[in-house]
Amino acid sequence: GLAATEIFLLQTGATFQDDAALLTGFAAGQLTFSTGTVTDNDAILVGYTTTAGHVNIGIGQFNSTGGSSDSIDSFQTIVTLQNVDIANLDGTDFLIVA
């Protein structure tokens, strides 16, 4: 898994209508990953392509300490990038080491 002290951009590789659909994907196990141990309410940056063709980047928040994507219980878009292909974004664009 990834170090729990890193903030990274996770590209989902899938298209979702909105934040609620993305959150459903995490809960249903469509999107899976794990990190090192996290603290309840720790968060990650997630980027996904919308059905409208935009890229939403937002915060996914864990509800436990396991670091499993299944434990993400909330998501909020913080920025929408229009006319941007998510394939042009990678971890080096967003990696922040705490």
N, C-alpha and C positions, 0 to 999 in steps of 0.2 A: 504494500500500500504506500501511499504518499505520506510524507512527514506531516504531522498535525500542525506544525508551525508554518506551513506554507499556504499561501492563498493562490489558487490556480484557476485557470479558465477551463472548464470541462465542456467540450463540444459534444453534444448529444448524438450527432450524426443522424438525427431524425427530425421530422417536421411536426410541429404542434400548433394548434389553433391559438392557444393562449397559455397563461401561467397555470390555470386550473388543469388543463389537459396535460401539461408537463408534470405537474404534481401527481396526477393520476398515473402517469407512466412510471414514476418512481415507486409509488405504492404497489403497483401491479407487477413490479419486477421487470418491466420492459427495458429499463435503464439500470444497470448495476455496476457498482464499483465499491471499493472499500479504501479507507484511509487508516492511518494509525489511530490510536485512541484519541477521541475528542472529548470535549466538555459539553454537557447539555447546553444547547443554544449556540454552539459554534456554527460557523457558516462557511459556504464556498461560493465562488463565482461560477455561474453556469451560463453558457451561451447556447441558444437554440434558434433554428430557423422557423419563422412563423409561416402559416399557410398563405399569408399575404406576401411572402417573399422577403420579409425584413429579418434582421437578426436582433433578438432580444437578449440582453445581458442582465442578469439579476443575481439575487442572493437566495441560495437554498439553505435552510436552517435545520440542523439536526435536533431531534428530540430525545436523544439518549447519548451514551458515551461509546457506543460500539464502532462508529465510523462507517456504517453500512449505508448505502444509498437508500435502502428501504426505510431508514429512520428519518429521512427528510420529511418534515411535516408542514413546512410552509415555504413559499417561494414568492418573491416580489421582483418584477422587472424594475431596474433602475435606469436603464437607457435602451432606446430602440435605435439601431443603426439602419438607416434606409439606404438602399442601393449598394449594400456591402455583401459580398459573398463570404460566408463563414469559413470557407476553405482558405481564405487569405489570412485568417487569424490563427495563431497558435500560442502555445504556452509561453513563448518568449515575449509575446505582446503584453501579457498580463501577470507574469510571475512576480510575486512580492514576497520576500522572505522576512518573517517577523523576527 
